[in-house]
Amino acid sequence: MIDYCLNAYNMPDLNLSAGKIIELAIKNNFASGNVWQNYLTHFIVNDENFFSLSCERRTPPDGTLESIAISDFAEFMKFFSFSRKWLENFESTNNESDSIICELSRKLADSDSPEKFYNHVTSFYANYGVGVFALNRAFKYYEGKIIPVKVDENIKLENLVGYEIQKAELTRNTEAFINGRPANNVLLYGDGGTGKSTSVKALLNKYFSQGLRVVEVYKHQFRDILKIAHKLRRRNYKFILFIDDLSFEENEIDYKFLKAIIEGGIETKPENILIYATSNRRHIVREVWKDRDDMEHKGDIHRSDTVEEKLSLASRFGIAINYSSPTRENYHDIVIELAKEAGLEIEREKLLYGADRWEIQHGGKTGRAARQYIDYLLGEK
């Protein structure tokens, strides 16, 4: 066993069967080429320890610890040369199998010195990071852990037809954030099905390679957001805490926890975290007419103060971007563009006539309705 960086690493299981390693390779998207070397590389990429986390923060140990790491990588190179003939040229049917794991694996296998091996590993840590955040872009918080979730990597901002002003403002703020400039928390509000959540997913795909990650947080987890922030604050990534479909009913009070977290609590929010939320309501918290009554109501003498408290939540988002339902002309443009992307060859008048009938039966003129209509037509082919 390797005393890797003062026993920082837990060594991989070198006795796994070929079947187990292939199963792991397919599951984790590194099943191409020399799967044995990919397995070892997968271990290097995923093991979080003092050395790897220091390299992620671009402050790798120097002096004695650097020498120890290079010496240990010399031993690691011997594992790469082990004969695992049944794994060396495994062919996967996965079209995406040539992942960043495979790319790093080839570089490590071609290294002719421990120093080059060391440089490849530390460069990877600096560019991609280590552990679950290195290989995944979207996450959720579950039972005290941040776990990866699958996201459609084909969602692009350019596929969201219309809303150019909204996309430009969202992009400007996000680019400022990932480049270390001042940026704001963002509230995307407006009609359902207009592309609010899609815009955030598209941003993630666009800026993943620049260190952007998204952690989705649900309303019942607001009391845990500070715990989540503590897990993220020392990582060399930019995190968006994404709250989808944010709203509160009259008697819900969890919005108070969110207010303190966004701005105003005694503990400063980490600089590598922003909050992006979507809502169908401009002011998020449901307001009723009795909230406007200054007369005593259930012991609350100054009832209008309740209104101000509720409205102040939306004002804590530095940027509020409106996504309203498209006009009929814009709705038609969306349908035409989506049909073009899908390769549908349908007479324009027939396409738009069907689109108008579809939106009447399916919730109005929205990008979501347009997408559903095109999917319906594709299913009919």
N, C-alpha and C positions, 0 to 999 in steps of 0.2 A: 504494500500500500504506500501511497505517496504522502509524504508529510507536506502537503501542498500549502504553501504560505502559512506556516505555523499551524497546521492542522485545521485551516479554515474550511477546506473542502471536505465534504463527505463523498468518498469515492463511489463511482457508479458500480452497479452490480455487473461484474465481468463474467458471471456464470449464467446469464440469461440464455435461454434457448433461442435458436434462430427464429422460431415462430413468434415468441414474445417480443423480440426486437423488431421484427417486421410489423407486428400488430401495433407496436408503439410508434413506428415510423409512419405508418399510414394514418394513424390517429392524429399525429402531430405534424403531418405534412413535410416529412423529409425522406420519403421513400423513393429515392432515385440514386443511381450511381452506387458508390460503396456505402451500403447502409450501416456497416459496422463502424466506419469512421464517422458517418453522420450521427450515429448513436452517441459516440464519445463527444462529438461537437455539441450535440443537444444538451448533454450534461453540463459542459463548460458554460454554455449560454444561460442555462437556467439556475445554476447554483449561486445563490446570494450569500456573500460572505464579506468580510472586511476588505479583502483585496478587490473583488469584483465591484462592490459598491463604491469604493474609492475611485476606481477607474471610470465608473459611470459618471461620477461627479467631476471627472477630469482632473483629479488630484491623486494619481497613482503613487503608491509608496516608492520611495527612492532609497538609495544606499543599500543597507543590509537586506531589507525586505525585498527590494527589487532583485537582488542577487539570488535570494532564496527562491523567488518565483521563477526566475529563469532556470535555475537548477532543477526545480520541480517540473517545469515544462519539458526539460530534456528527458525526464522519465516518462512524461505523458507521451512524448513522441514515440517511445518504444511500443506503447499500446496501439498507436496508429499502424504500426508495422506488423502487428499480430496477424496471423493468417486466419481469415474467416471466409473461406472460398464461397460458401453457400450464401454469403451476404453481399459479396463485392459487386455484383452486377444484377441486383434484383430490379426487375422492371415493373413499375407501378402503372396502373391505368389512370391514376390521378393526374390530370393535366396541369395542376398547380404544384406538382411535387417538387419542382426545382426551386425550393424556397431559399431564403437567406441562410438557413442552416446548411443547405447543400453547398451554397457558394462559399461560406466560411470553411466548411469541411475540406473543399478542394484546396483552398489556400493553405490550410494547416498541413494537409498531406504533402503539399509541394514545398513546404519549408525545409531548407537544408541546414538550418541551425536553430538552436533553442531561442536565440535572440529574435530571429524572424518569426518564429512561432509565437513568442511573447508579444511582438509588435502587432501581429494580426489579431490576437485576442484582445489586447488593450485598445486597439483601434475600434474593434467591434463594440466593446463596452462603451467607449466614448460616443460612438455614433448611434447605437441602438439601445444601449443600456443592458440590463441583466435581469433574468427572471421572467415572470409573467408579463411584465410591461414591455419587454424587448420584442416579443413575438406577437402580441395582441394589441388591438386598437380600442376595443370597447369592453366595458366591464360593468358589473353590478355589485352591490354590497349585500351580502347574505350571511347571516349568522356570524357577524364579526369579521368576515373575510371578504376581500375584494377578488372576485372571480371573473374570468374572461367570458364573454358572450360573443356569438357570431353576429357579424354585421355584413350587409350586402356591400361588397367592395366596388360594385359597378355603379353605385349612386354618385352622380356628378352634379355639380352646380349648373353646368350648362344644360343638363337634362330637365331642369326646372324652368319651364318656359314662362316668360313674363317675370314680374317681380324683380326687375333689374336693379332698381333703386334699393330695394330691401337687401338683395344679395350683395350689392356693393358696400353697403354700410356694415353688414355682418362680416364680410371679408376684411374690410379695413380694420375693424376692431380686433378680429382674430389674428391678423398679421402683426398688429402692434403687440399683442399679447405674446405670441411665440418669439418675437424679436426682442423681448425684454423692455418694451416701451409701456407707458401707462395705458391701461385698457379698462373697460367697464364691464360690469355684469350686464346681461342682456335679457330683456323680456320680449319674446315674440308673441304677439297677441293677434287675434282676429278670428275669422270664420273657420270652422272645421274643414279639413281636407284641402287647405290652400298651400301646403308645403312647408309649414313651420318646422316640424320634426325632420322632414326630408332635408331641409337646409342644413341642420346641425349634422346629420349623418354625412352629407356631402362635404362639409367642412372637414370632418374627421378624415375622410378618404383623401382629401386634397393635401392636408398638412400632417398626415401620419408620419411621413418620412422626415419631417422637421421636428418630431418629438411631441406632437399633439396626441393626447389620449382623452377618452370620454368615460366618465363613471356615472351611470344612471342611478339616481337616488329617488326613492318613492316617498310620498307624503308621510307615511307612518314611520319613516326613518329620520325625520328632521332632528330629533333629539340626539342622533348619532353622528350628525355631520361633523362635529368637532373631532370625534374619534376618527372619522374617515380622513379629515384634513391632516391629523397627526401621522397617519400612515403614508400620506402623499408628500408631505412638506419637504422632506430631505431627498426626494428622488429628482433626478435630472430630466424631468419632463414638464410639459405644460398640460395641466389637467382642467377639463371642463366638467364641472358637476352638472349633469343634465337632469332637469326636472320636467317631465312631459305632462301636459294637460293639468297644469297647476290651477287649483281653485279650492276655495273653502266655503263651506256653508255657514249660515248665520251663527250657529252655536259652536263651531270649531275654533279652537284657540291655538292650534299648532303653528299658525302663521306668525305668532309672536316669537317662537324659537327661530324661525327663518329670518325674521327682521333683524334679530340680534346678530345672527351669523353673517348676513350680507354686509351689514354696516352698523356699527354702534355698540357691539359687545366689547368687553374689556380686553379680550384676546384678539390680537391682530390676525386677520385671515392671511394664510401663506401667499407669497407673491406668485407662486406657480399654480394658483387655483383661481378660476373664475366660475361664476354660476350663470348658466344659460337655462332659461325656463320658457316653456310654451304655455299659452292659456287662451281659452276662447273668450275670456273676460279681460277687458282693459285694466280693471282695478282688482282683479283676482278674487277678492273676498266678496261674497254675495252681500248686497246691501238691500235692506227693506225700508219702507217708508217710515216705520216707527223709529228707525235709527236717526231720523232727522228731527224727531220731536224733542224739543228742549225741556218739555215738562217731565216731571219725575216718572220714571217707568221702571218698575221692579227695583226701586231703591237707588237707581242711577239718576241723580238730579240733572247732570249736564250730559244729556244723551247725545248731543251733537259731537261731543268729544269722541264718541265711539266711531262716528263717521270718519273723523280725521285719523284716528288710529288705524282703521282699516285701509283707508286710501294711502296712508304713508308706506304701506308695504310695496306697492307698485312704484312709488317714487324712489325707493332704495335701489332699484335697477337704474344704472346710469343711462342706459340706452333702451328705449322702447320702440319696437319696429312693428308696424301694422301690416298684416297680411289679410286683405279684404277679398271677398269673392270677386272673380273676374267679371268684366262686362261680357255680354254675349259675343262681341267681336273677339275679345281676348280668349274666351272659352273656345271659340272655333279655332283660333290660332294654336291653342294647346293641343286640341284634337288632331289638327292637320300635322303638327310637328311630331306628335307621338306616333301617328299612323306612318309617317315617313320613316321614323327610326325603326319601326317594327317591320318595314318592308311591305306594308299593305297597299295593294293597288286597287283602290275603290274610287269610283267617280265622286268628285268633290261634293256635288249636290246630294248624292245618296249618303255619303259619309256624314255630312253635317245634319241632314234630316234625321238620321238615326241618332246622332249625338244629342240633338234637341229633345227627342223623345226619351232618350236615356236619362238625361238630367232631370226631367220632370218626374220620372219614376224613382229616381235615386238620390234625392236630397239636394238638388240644385246644381248650379254652375260652379264646379270646383275642379281643381286639378285632379283630385282623387276620383271624381266621377268620370273625368276624361280618361284616366288610366284604366278604370274598371271597364269602360266601354270598349277601349282598344283590346284589353285582355279578352273580353267577350267575343269580339270579332276574330281574334286569333284562335280562340277555342272552336269557332264555327268553321274554320278553314278545313 
